[in-house]
Amino acid sequence: MSRPRFRTRQRSLDSVATKTNEKFLNAITPEPYTVLGLRLKPFSLGHAILLQRHGCDPVRDYESLITGVTICAHNWDEFHKLADDKWLPWRMRIWAWRVGNFNIVAKIKMFNEYVADAMESPEVFESNDKPSNRLGAPFFSVLKTTLCAKLGYTRDEALNLPFGEALFDYFSFWEIEGGCELVGDHDLEMREMAESMADDLDEVAKRHFPGFNHTTPEARN
């Protein structure tokens, strides 16, 4: 007697190649940036804290650009060791000589794009049960505490984790706990459909009722 055959459904990589998953993969392995000849580390929570601490959020001028690039070319521990190096001023002069003249506006724009790309957060439907909605602590502190106390990261691991990955871990944890809900691909499709329908209705209204001023709910609010 032959044994019954059961068909198993295999999930290919293509089946999970969604918009949300693509955003997650970009957060885990961000695009590399090189600014002023230095390869920047994946932007981390530690970098975000240091940029604020040294007045480089955002970078606006030559001094803040040099400081920001120096911070982000090293991880948390490396930067603090570098800051204590008595030869740092000489190293900075040699680096400036090697870099030479450059378009400061273009480099500032590139650096700020590097930061903005890394800090892009996954979209969420928030709940009032999420701690950051009722605590007075700064978000960076809430994020670090969650990574360490709830997800088992060490302090150094939390500070050196790519910022986008830290955000995904943070929001994924609170989604599991019921504190928020990540916006999935179905939600994005529904939003696109609603926006498309709103545009179509607007065109119909303009064509058939020229005096009718159709506005979206957002505009009315």
N, C-alpha and C positions, 0 to 999 in steps of 0.2 A: 504494500500500500504506500503510495507516494505521499510525502509530507506536504501539507498545504503551503503555498508560497504567499508571503505577505510582501506587498510592495511598500518599500520605505521611501519616504520623501527626503531627499538630500537637499540641504541648503547650500547653495553656491555662494561665492563671494559677491556675485552680482546681485543676489537677493537682499543683501544688507547694504548695498551701495546707495544709501538714501542721503537726502540733504542733511538730516540731522547727524547721521553717521559720518558724513564727509566733514562736517564742522568739528566733530569729536576727533577725527584723525588729524586734522590740521592743528588742533589744540595740543595733541600728544606729540606730534612731530612738526613743529612750526617751521616755516620757510626761513632759511638762514639769511642773515643780514651782515654786510660788511660796510662799516662806516669809518672814513678816515684811515683806511688801511688795516683796521682791526676787525676781526670776526667777532661779532657780538654773541654772547651766550643766549640760549633761549630765555626770553624775558620771564622773570620769576616774581614771586611775592616779595622776596628780599630786595630785588631791584626796585620794585614799586615803592617800598618803604624808604630805601636809600635815596631815590630821586626826590621824594617829598622832603626828606630830612635835609637835603642839600640844596633845596630851592630850584630843582630842575624839572618841575612838573607843572606845565610843560617846558621843554627847552625853547628858549626865545632868542638867545644871543650866543656869541662866541664862547664866553666863559662857561655858560651852562651846557653848551654842546660838548665841550672838552670834558667837563665833569661827568656828564651823562654817559658819554662813550666810555670813559675810564671805568665807571661803575659797572656798566653792562657788558664790558669785555671780560669781567671776572665774576665768579660766584661770590656768595656772601662772605665766606671765610677768606678767600683770596683778596677781596677788596680791603678788608680790615687789616690784613697783613701788609698790603701795599701801602695803605694810608700811614702805617707806622714806620715805613722804610725811610731812613734819613736821606737816601739818595733819590727819593721820588722827584724833587724839583729838577734834578739833572736828567733823569729819565724822561720827564715831560718835555724838557727842552730838546732832547735828541729826537723824540717822537715828532715834535712840532717841525723840526728841521727836515725830517724825512718826509713829512706830509706836504710841506711847501704850501703854495697858494691853492686855494680851492673856493668853489662857489658855496659860500656859507648858507645862503638861503636854501639851496638844493639839499645840502647836507642836514640842515635842521628839519626840513620837510621829511627827508628819508628817516631820520631818527624818530620823529614823532609818529610816523606811519608804523614803524617797528613796534612802538609801544602800543598804539591803538589796535593794531592787528592782534597782538597778544592778549589784550584786555577785553576782547569781544566776548561777551557773556552769552551762554545758551539762553534762549528765550524760555520763560517760565510763566505759568499761571500761579501767582502767589497766593498763599494762605496766611491768615493772621496768626496761625500757629507757629510759623517759622520764627526762630528766636531773634533774628536780626530785625524783626518788625516791632519787638518790644524791649530790646536792650539798648542801653545808651552807649555801648562800646563802639569804637570805629569799626567799619566793616573789615578792614585788614586784620584787626585783632580777632574778630568773630571767625573769620576765615581760617586763620592760623590755629586758633583754639579748636575748631571743629576738626581740622586735619590731624591735629595731635591727639586730642582727647577722644574723638569718636572714631577716627580712621587709622590710628596707630602709627602715624608718621612721627619721626623724631623732629626736634626743632630744626635741625639743619636740613633735613629732607623737605620739610614744609617750606622753608625759606628758599630752597633751591629748585623746587618743583616748578616746571613751566606754568605760567599763570593760568593759561587756558585750561590745562589739565586740572589744576587746583580748583577752578570754578566748576568744571564738570563733576569732579569728585564731590565737591560741596553740595551742589544742587541735586546730584544723583542720590546722595545720602539722605537729604531731606525729602526727596520724592519717595524713597522707600519708607521713611518715617511718617509720611503723610503731610509734611509741612509745605509742600509745593508740588506742582506738576509740570514736567518739562513739555514744551510745545513740540509735538511730533510731526511727522510728515503729513499725516492726515489733517492735522490742524492747519498746517501751512497750505495744503491744497484747498481746504474750505475757505481760508482767508483769501486766496487768489481768486477763487470762484466768486466770492462775495464782492470783491473789488471789481471783477470783470462785469458782474451783473449790475453793479452800481453805475459803472461807466456806460453800459448799454441803456439803462433806464434814463440816464442823463441825456444821451443822444436822442432817444425817442421823445422825451419831454421837450427838448429844444426844437425838434423837427415838427411835432404836432401841436405844441402849445408854446409858441414863441414868447408869450408874455409870462410863462411860468418859470419861476426861479427855483430850480431844483438844487437842493443842497444835501450833502451827506449828514448823517447824525453827528459826526465829529465837528463839522462846520457849524451846525446849529448850536452845539454846546459851547 
